[in-house]
Amino acid sequence: ELTLSHGVCKESCSAFALISFIFCGLHGDWTGSSRTGELALLLLERLQAREYESNVRNFVSTAQSWTDPMRLTIKKKLTSYEIGMQTGAIGDAMYSAGVYCYFLFFCGAELPILEKDCRRFIKQMSEYKQILEKYRVTVLLQTALNLMGKSNNPLELTGEAMIQSQFIEECPKQMKCGFYILSSWLAYLFGEYELASSAVSSRMEVEKNTNKKIEWCGMTLFYDCLIYLAVEKRDQKRFASDISGKTKMCGFYPRALMKKLVDYAPLNNQHRLLLIEAEVASLEGEHDIAIEKYDSAIAAAEVIGFLHEQAIGNERAGDFFLAHGSIKRATRYYGHAIDLYRRWGAQAKVDHLCKQVPI
């Protein structure tokens, strides 16, 4: 408003960048977000507002992460971190470092690499007293350690990095949503679907008192859908859906929103929509469609190098064939899943799957 009334100044760059961030999201205006983000970057360059560069690139890259390839966001966040450290914008630098770590995780980066980066940035966050960002990255580090088999219980975020009960008690409200999201993902990966569903419900209770949900470029929605469908598989009598999107999940229409994500960022989301469609087809007894969708989802995840989601696709396909008595085909998919989880560095998941499946 001040810019519109009195003209542009260096601070206008940050204002437009913040608007770009506010506009983005599943229920947001991606077109408007893109335009205001471009304007913020244009003003940043024209006004030579170096002191605001990390802040502007932070907000704009976060908004653009909804539509850009995820690996590009990793590079942008690292750049924003480096600029912030150079210019003394420590808060912006640490925020960028935290998001950088999360996007490494989202893209299926090898977990030992993620662990190393998380430890490096947590040390810096402690030195600069960036407590919120330290909380955020700590829970991600413990998630990685659980997957790697470096905790006593992979379902509980307790270990070297944190103690779950203490974290829930001490962490700020906005950090609890992220905690419940990662907890639900762990429970899903280790086949504890009711526990995963409970974590989703706990997150939604916390979200009632927050200004902005943690959507993580559709990642939250994707895993919410997988968890919902996994629970429904255990009680098919409650399943009443058609593929057009009439099934309500967590208060909104999941397939419609997933299709929206695919329209804006197909490279990031095509394989996710295909996997959800495969799971729906499996539930509806459309076996041929399910097989086609599983294979398409696996192939699409392989193209972009998302090891973890390629592994999940193979595991779900293995479950499908095992349920239909095709042990030989199930074994092939489970074998691929185990190899992919091992390449990802998720030794705890490798051990879990080896114990659970007949290979």
C-alpha positions in Angstrom: 0.0 0.0 0.0 2.8 2.4 0.8 4.4 1.6 -2.6 1.2 2.3 -4.4 0.7 5.6 -2.5 4.3 6.9 -2.5 6.2 5.0 -5.2 8.8 2.2 -5.1 11.8 2.0 -2.8 14.1 -0.8 -1.9 11.7 -2.2 0.7 9.1 -2.6 -2.0 11.1 -5.6 -3.3 10.4 -7.5 -0.1 6.8 -6.4 0.0 6.1 -7.8 -3.5 8.1 -11.0 -2.7 6.0 -11.6 0.4 2.8 -11.1 -1.6 4.1 -13.7 -4.1 4.5 -16.1 -1.2 1.1 -15.4 0.2 -0.6 -15.9 -3.2 0.9 -19.4 -3.7 -0.5 -22.6 -2.4 -3.1 -25.3 -3.3 -6.0 -22.8 -2.9 -4.0 -19.8 -4.0 -3.4 -17.8 -7.2 -0.3 -19.2 -8.9 -0.6 -16.8 -11.8 -0.7 -13.8 -9.5 2.1 -15.3 -7.4 4.3 -15.7 -10.4 3.7 -12.1 -11.6 4.3 -10.4 -8.3 7.4 -12.6 -7.9 8.8 -11.5 -11.2 8.1 -7.9 -10.3 10.0 -8.3 -7.0 13.0 -9.7 -8.8 12.9 -6.9 -11.4 12.8 -4.3 -8.7 15.6 -6.0 -6.8 17.8 -5.8 -9.8 16.8 -2.2 -10.8 17.2 -0.8 -7.3 20.3 -2.7 -6.5 18.8 -3.7 -3.2 21.5 -6.1 -2.2 20.6 -6.0 1.5 17.2 -7.4 0.7 18.3 -9.9 -1.9 18.3 -13.0 0.3 14.9 -12.1 1.7 13.4 -11.5 -1.8 14.9 -14.7 -3.3 13.7 -16.6 -0.3 10.0 -15.7 -0.7 10.0 -15.8 -4.5 11.7 -19.2 -4.7 9.4 -20.6 -2.2 6.4 -19.5 -4.3 8.0 -20.7 -7.5 8.7 -24.1 -5.9 5.0 -25.0 -6.6 5.6 -24.8 -10.3 9.4 -25.2 -10.8 11.1 -28.5 -10.9 12.0 -29.4 -7.3 15.7 -29.8 -8.0 15.8 -26.2 -9.3 14.4 -25.0 -5.9 17.3 -26.7 -4.1 19.8 -24.7 -6.1 17.8 -21.4 -5.5 17.6 -22.0 -1.8 21.4 -22.7 -1.6 22.0 -19.4 -3.5 19.7 -17.5 -1.2 21.5 -19.0 1.8 24.9 -18.0 0.5 23.7 -14.4 -0.3 22.2 -14.1 3.2 25.5 -15.1 4.8 27.4 -12.7 2.7 25.1 -9.7 3.4 24.4 -10.4 7.1 20.8 -11.4 6.5 21.3 -14.4 8.9 17.6 -15.1 9.5 16.9 -15.3 5.7 20.0 -17.4 5.2 19.0 -19.9 7.9 15.5 -20.1 6.6 16.9 -20.9 3.2 19.1 -23.6 4.6 16.2 -25.2 6.3 14.1 -25.3 3.2 17.1 -26.5 1.2 17.3 -29.6 3.5 13.6 -30.3 3.2 13.7 -30.2 -0.6 16.7 -32.5 -0.6 14.4 -34.9 1.3 11.5 -34.3 -1.0 13.6 -35.1 -4.1 14.8 -38.4 -2.6 18.4 -37.3 -2.1 20.5 -40.1 -0.5 19.9 -39.9 3.2 23.6 -39.9 4.3 24.0 -36.7 2.2 20.9 -35.2 3.8 22.1 -36.1 7.3 25.5 -34.4 6.7 23.8 -31.2 5.5 21.3 -31.2 8.3 24.0 -31.5 10.9 26.1 -28.7 9.3 23.1 -26.3 9.2 21.9 -27.2 12.7 25.3 -26.3 14.1 25.1 -22.9 12.4 21.6 -22.3 13.6 22.7 -22.9 17.1 25.6 -20.5 16.7 23.4 -17.8 15.4 20.5 -18.6 17.8 18.0 -19.3 15.0 15.8 -21.5 17.3 12.8 -21.9 15.0 14.9 -23.1 12.1 16.9 -25.3 14.4 13.6 -27.0 15.5 12.5 -27.4 11.9 15.7 -29.1 10.7 16.2 -31.2 13.8 12.9 -33.1 13.3 14.0 -33.7 9.7 17.4 -35.0 10.8 15.7 -37.4 13.2 13.4 -38.6 10.5 16.4 -39.3 8.3 18.1 -41.1 11.1 15.0 -43.3 11.7 14.9 -44.3 8.1 18.6 -45.1 8.1 18.2 -47.4 11.1 19.9 -45.1 13.6 17.1 -45.2 16.2 15.6 -47.8 18.4 12.1 -47.3 17.0 11.6 -46.0 13.4 8.1 -44.9 14.2 9.1 -42.6 17.1 11.1 -39.5 16.5 13.4 -40.2 19.4 17.1 -40.7 19.1 20.4 -38.8 18.8 18.8 -35.6 17.5 15.7 -35.2 19.7 13.3 -36.8 22.1 9.8 -36.9 20.7 7.8 -36.2 23.9 10.1 -33.3 24.8 10.0 -31.9 21.3 6.2 -31.9 21.3 6.1 -30.1 24.7 8.7 -27.5 23.9 8.4 -26.7 20.2 6.4 -23.7 18.9 2.9 -24.4 17.5 4.0 -23.8 13.9 6.6 -26.5 14.3 4.1 -29.1 15.5 2.4 -29.4 12.1 5.7 -30.3 10.4 6.4 -32.8 13.2 3.0 -34.5 12.6 3.5 -34.5 8.8 6.9 -36.3 9.1 5.5 -38.7 11.8 2.6 -39.6 9.4 5.0 -40.3 6.6 7.2 -42.5 8.7 4.1 -44.5 9.9 2.9 -44.9 6.3 6.3 -46.1 5.1 6.5 -48.7 7.8 2.9 -49.9 7.2 1.4 -48.5 10.3 -1.6 -46.9 8.6 -3.8 -46.3 11.5 -0.9 -44.5 13.3 -0.3 -42.5 10.2 -4.0 -41.5 10.0 -3.9 -40.5 13.7 -0.9 -38.2 13.0 -2.8 -36.6 10.1 -5.8 -36.0 12.5 -3.5 -34.5 15.1 -1.9 -32.2 12.5 -5.4 -31.0 11.4 -6.3 -30.1 14.9 -3.2 -28.0 15.2 -3.9 -26.4 11.8 -7.2 -25.0 13.1 -5.2 -22.5 15.1 -2.6 -21.6 12.5 -2.7 -18.9 9.7 -1.2 -21.0 6.9 -1.1 -24.8 6.5 2.2 -26.6 5.7 1.5 -27.9 2.2 5.1 -28.4 1.0 4.3 -28.0 -2.7 1.6 -30.7 -2.5 3.7 -33.2 -0.7 1.4 -33.1 2.3 -1.6 -33.7 0.1 0.1 -36.6 -1.7 0.9 -38.5 1.4 -2.5 -37.7 3.0 -4.1 -39.4 0.0 -1.8 -42.4 0.2 -2.6 -42.8 3.9 -6.3 -42.4 3.4 -6.3 -45.0 0.6 -4.1 -47.4 2.6 -6.6 -47.3 5.5 -9.5 -47.8 3.1 -7.8 -50.9 1.7 -8.2 -52.4 5.2 -11.9 -51.7 5.3 -13.2 -51.6 1.8 -16.8 -51.5 2.9 -16.2 -47.8 3.8 -14.8 -47.0 0.3 -17.3 -45.2 -1.9 -15.6 -43.3 -4.7 -15.4 -42.7 -8.3 -12.3 -41.7 -10.2 -13.8 -38.3 -11.1 -13.0 -37.0 -7.6 -16.2 -37.5 -5.5 -14.3 -39.1 -2.6 -13.8 -36.5 0.0 -10.5 -36.9 1.9 -9.7 -34.6 4.9 -12.3 -32.1 3.8 -11.4 -31.6 0.2 -11.3 -33.4 -3.1 -7.8 -35.0 -3.4 -7.8 -36.0 -7.0 -9.0 -32.6 -8.2 -6.2 -30.9 -6.3 -3.6 -33.4 -7.5 -4.7 -32.8 -11.0 -4.2 -29.1 -10.4 -0.7 -29.8 -9.2 0.0 -31.8 -12.3 -1.3 -29.0 -14.6 1.1 -26.5 -13.0 4.1 -28.7 -12.3 3.8 -32.0 -14.2 7.4 -33.0 -13.7 7.1 -33.0 -10.0 3.6 -34.5 -9.7 2.7 -36.7 -12.6 4.0 -39.9 -10.9 2.2 -39.0 -7.7 -1.2 -38.7 -9.4 -0.6 -41.9 -11.3 0.2 -43.8 -8.0 -3.0 -42.4 -6.4 -5.0 -43.5 -9.4 -3.4 -46.9 -9.3 -4.4 -47.3 -5.6 -8.0 -46.2 -6.4 -8.2 -48.6 -9.3 -6.9 -51.4 -7.0 -9.6 -50.6 -4.5 -12.3 -50.5 -7.2 -11.3 -53.9 -8.6 -10.1 -52.4 -11.9 -7.0 -54.7 -12.1 -5.8 -53.9 -15.6 -6.0 -50.2 -15.0 -4.2 -50.6 -11.7 -1.3 -52.5 -13.2 -0.9 -49.9 -16.0 -1.0 -47.0 -13.5 1.5 -48.6 -11.1 4.0 -49.2 -13.9 3.4 -45.7 -15.3 3.9 -44.1 -11.8 7.2 -46.1 -11.3 8.5 -45.1 -14.7 7.6 -41.4 -14.2 9.3 -41.4 -10.8 12.4 -43.0 -12.3 12.6 -40.3 -15.0 13.0 -37.5 -12.5 15.2 -39.6 -10.1 12.9 -39.6 -7.1 14.3 -42.8 -5.6 12.0 -42.9 -2.5 8.8 -42.5 -4.5 9.9 -45.0 -7.1 10.5 -47.4 -4.3 7.0 -46.7 -2.8 5.4 -47.3 -6.2 7.2 -50.7 -6.5 6.2 -51.6 -3.0 2.5 -50.8 -3.6 2.6 -52.8 -6.9 4.1 -55.7 -5.0 1.3 -55.4 -2.5 -1.2 -55.5 -5.3 0.1 -58.6 -6.9 0.6 -60.4 -3.6 -3.1 -59.7 -2.7 -4.0 -61.3 -6.0 -1.9 -64.4 -5.5 0.8 -63.6 -8.1 3.8 -64.3 -5.9 6.3 -64.3 -8.7 5.3 -60.8 -9.9 5.0 -59.5 -6.4 8.5 -60.7 -5.7 9.9 -58.8 -8.7 8.4 -55.5 -7.6 9.4 -56.0 -3.9 12.9 -56.8 -5.0 13.0 -53.5 -7.0 11.6 -51.6 -4.0 14.3 -53.1 -1.6 17.1 -52.1 -4.0 15.7 -48.6 -4.3 15.2 -48.1 -0.6 18.8 -49.3 -0.1 20.1 -46.8 -2.7 18.2 -44.1 -0.9 19.9 -45.1 2.4 16.8 -46.2 4.2 18.3 -49.3 5.8 15.5 -49.5 8.4 12.9 -49.7 5.6 15.0 -52.3 3.8 15.0 -54.5 7.0 11.3 -53.9 7.5 10.3 -54.9 4.0 12.6 -58.0 4.0 10.8 -59.2 7.1 7.3 -58.4 5.8 7.3 -59.8 2.3 7.8 -63.4 1.0 10.9 -63.0 -1.1 
